[in-house]
Amino acid sequence: MVSSYAPHFGEENPLVGSGGSGTIFISGCNLLCVFCQNYEISHLRDGMEVTDGQLAAMMISLQKRGCHNINFVTPSHVVAQILAALPHAIEKGLKVPLVYNSSGYDSVESLKLLDGVVDIYMPDFKFWDPESSKRFAKSPDYPEIAKNAVKEMHRQVGDLVIDEQGVAVKGLLVRHLVMPGGLEETGGIMTFLADEISTNTYVNVMDQYRPCGEAAKYPQINRSLSRSEYNEAQRMARHAGLKRLDDRDWLSLFRKMGLT
């Protein structure tokens, strides 16, 4: 099921370029975070069922509109369907890189099916503490699964490669949504990326958290992130040794869009 597809200009700079990232929002998600900003899509499965041919046509449409890549958003539970649609898209001339944009809650077995198929992996490493992932996503095994997933993603595609136009062509790009009161987890994730993946890992430390979905039921996260928390998260990333941090001011961007 697909909720929507369109050029997206709010993604990370190396994905957007001048033509935008060709996002295809998959309905549903295998990690149901209580604070999801796309709650209607992930939890309520807003969208419509599509065939392999229709999914392929969406990819071709986005490529024709000048998008630099095809960006599958929350694809973890539909890997088989994406693989079934790709031959149809390739027959019609699909050539742009494929982006796998997930929560990081991906099995290594599933990712191995995508080896040589996906060009750019963009997981969001959300939690470091199993208690947090248990409370906010009902998945106490998330940290261990995400660590193994990111290692496999990096094994396949390496560090992010950006062409002379500033557009990503291959590699790993990691997102981390900083949570209110969650700086200790941020530190753990940044240290892991620097020590066990690569200090050249391209990391977007995101400050765009705001209470959505069912967040009001959890007092700890029923507020927006403070500027001081975000500044400290950035400091932690640099202190860990990470050299490539996305420089977009996400808080200012979302304020301009009226989302905070």
C-alpha positions, 0 to 999 in steps of 0.5 A: 500500500502506498500513501503518496509519491512526489518530489520531496525537497525537505530531505537531506541536502545530498538527496535533494539536489535541484530536482528533489528526492523522489519519495514513495511513502509506503503505508504501514511500518514494522516499528510503531513508535508512539510519537510517529510524525506520520501516524496516519500513514504508519499506524492507520495505514492511510493509502491505497493498494497498488500492483507491481506495475503501478509501483514501477510507474510511480518510480518512472514518473518521479524520474521523469520529473527530475528527481535524483533518486527513488526514496522508499519511505518505511519499506522494511515490511515490503521488501519482496513487493519492491523487488517484484516491482523493480524489473518492471521499472528497469524495463521502462528505463529506471536509472536513478539510485534507489534509497532505502529509508527505514527506521533501522529495524531491519533484519540482516536476512532481509537486507541481504536480499537488497545487496547490489539493488539498493544504492543508498541506505538511510536508516534512522537509529532511534534508540540505544536503551532497550527500555526506551525502545520497549516503552516507545516502540514496543520493541526491546530488541531494537538497539541490537537489531539496528546495530546489526542492520547498520553494519550490514548496510555499511558493508554493502554500500560503504560511506556516502559518496557525493558527486560533483553536483553535491548529489548522493550516488551511493553509500550510508546516510544515518539519521538520528532523531534526538528525543527530549531527555534522550541525550545519553542515548544520543551519545551511545549511538554517535560513539557506535557509529564512529567506533564501529561503522566509520568516522566518515559516516554521514550523520543527520542529527535531527532536532525536529522532534515534536509530540505527535501520535500518542506522545501525549500519553508519555510525559517524558516526550510530551514536549519539543526538543530544546535548543540546548539539548540539540546543541549538546547532541551536535557536540556529542557527535563531534566529540565521538569523532564523526566528521560529516554532519548534515548542516541543515537547520531543521528546527528553523526549517520546520518553524518556517513550515509552521510545524513547531 
